[in-house]
Amino acid sequence: QVQLVEPGGGSVQPGGSLRLSCAASGFAFSNYSMSWHRQHPGKERELVASITPTGSSTKYADSVKGRFAISRDNAHNTVYLQMNSLKPEDTATYYCYTWFGGNWGQGTQVTVSS
């Protein structure tokens, strides 16, 4: 059974930083690309960042380029999203996604507010 568990998230002031993590199990993590998505209230889920199986290639949404960094630790089946210089418009629910079977994490709330 595929599981994607996302602790973390929380509230931070504008300009602050947060790191999200997603612990995966139930599939061969190191063989699959992973990604982070987010959903603003009333809007469709959007891709934030993706990373290839070895971590050799990453992609970012224009809105987060230069501020966010996706990484992975294949030894511990975990993918991370380091978020810096956070803005109020980054407030959303963030989801981890595996391209193995199209499985989603449960989501974690990030709130950026003064």
N, C-alpha and C positions, 0 to 999 in steps of 0.2 A: 504494500500500500504506500503510495507516494505521500509524503508529508513535507510541507514547507512551513517552518515555524519562524515567526518574525517577532522576537522581543524588541524592545527599544521603542523608538518614536518618542513623542513627548512635546513639550512646549519650550520655545526659545525666543529670545528677542531678535529683532532684525539685526543682521550682521553676524549673528551667532552661528554655531556649528552643531551638527548632530551626525552620528553614525548609525545607520541601520544595518542590521544583520539578518540573514535568512539561513537557518540550518535545515539542510535537506536530508531526506532519507527515503529508502524504498526504491531507488534506482541508481544506475551507475553515473553518479554526479559528474565525474570528470570527463564523461563522453558527450555532454550536452551544453549548449549555450544556455545562459541564464540572463534574465533581465529584470529591471525594476520598472514599474508603471505607477502612475498616480491618477487619482480621480478626484476632481473638485466637485462639490455638491451640485447636482443637477446637470453635470456634464459627463461626456464619455471618458472612459479610461484612456490614458495616453501613455505612450512609451517615453520613459525618462532616459534609460541607459541600458545597453546590452553588452555582453562579454562572451567571447568564444570559449570553447572548452578548455583550452590551455591558458587563456588569459592574454593571448598574444594580440588580440584585436578588440577594441572597444568602440562603441558609438554612443553619441549623446544627442538629445533633443537640443535644438538651438537655444532654448530658454535656460538651459542649465550648463551649457558649455563653459569651461573655465572655472566653474564653481563646484560642480559635483564630480566625484570619481568613483567608478565601479571597480571592484576587485574581487578576487576569489581565492579561497584556500582549498585546493582539492584534497589535501590531506585530512581536512576536517569537514569536508562537504558543506562549506559555508560560502555565501556570497555577501558582499558588503556594499553599502552605498555611503560614501563620505560626502556630507553636504556642508559646504562652507558658504559664507556670505549670504546667508538665508534671507529671503525677502518674504513679505506678507503673502505674495502671490504663490509662494511655494506651499502654503497651507493646503493640505489635501490628505487623503488616505493613500498610503503607499503600499503597493503589492509586489511581492516577489513572484516570478514566473519561471517555470522550466519548459523548455521546448520539448521535453519528454512527455508526450501525451497531453500537452497543453494544460498543465496543472498550475493552480494559483495558491498562494499563501492566503491567510485569513485577513491580511491587511493590518496596517498600523497607522495610527493618526499622528500627523505632524502638524503642529500649530506654530506659526510665526507671528508674534504679536508683541507690541510694547505695552 
